Amino acid sequence: MHERVVIQEVDRTLGERARDLVWNDKLRPKDAIHVATALDAKVDHFDTYDRGLIDLSGVLGNPTLAIGNPNIPETLFDPGGVEPPSR
């Protein structure tokens, strides 16, 4: 558990919104369910290192969803020996 992580249940309506993101915006299904959840929860920022999703920042939703790299100190980044992405 982390204060920045919000648990949301997926119901039919949310699943249908994710499906629309797959069909209309060409998102991958696993990405679509996360983005649909973020849009539904009206989060301020969707954190990801996925360049394809970052390119959609300001495009999806109304109001549009800001998508970008997480704003965490590199000292807290511990991906198990993998170097953090360059910024």
MOWO-V310736 format. One record per backbone hydrogen bond with DSSP energy under -0.5 kcal/mol. CO is the residue of the C=O (numbers start at 0). NH is the residue of the N-H. Records with the same first field share a line. If there is no record, write none. Layout:
# MOWO-V310736
CO=NH + NH
This chain:
# MOWO-V310736
1=4
3=5
4=6
8=10
10=14
11=15
12=16
13=17
14=18
15=19
16=20
17=21
18=22
19=23 + 24
20=24 + 26
21=25
27=31
28=32
29=33
30=34
31=35
32=36
33=37
34=38
35=39
36=40
37=41 + 42
38=41
44=46
45=67
48=50
49=52 + 53
50=54
52=55
53=56
55=58 + 59
59=64
64=57 + 66
65=45
67=47
69=71
72=75 + 76
73=76
75=77
81=78
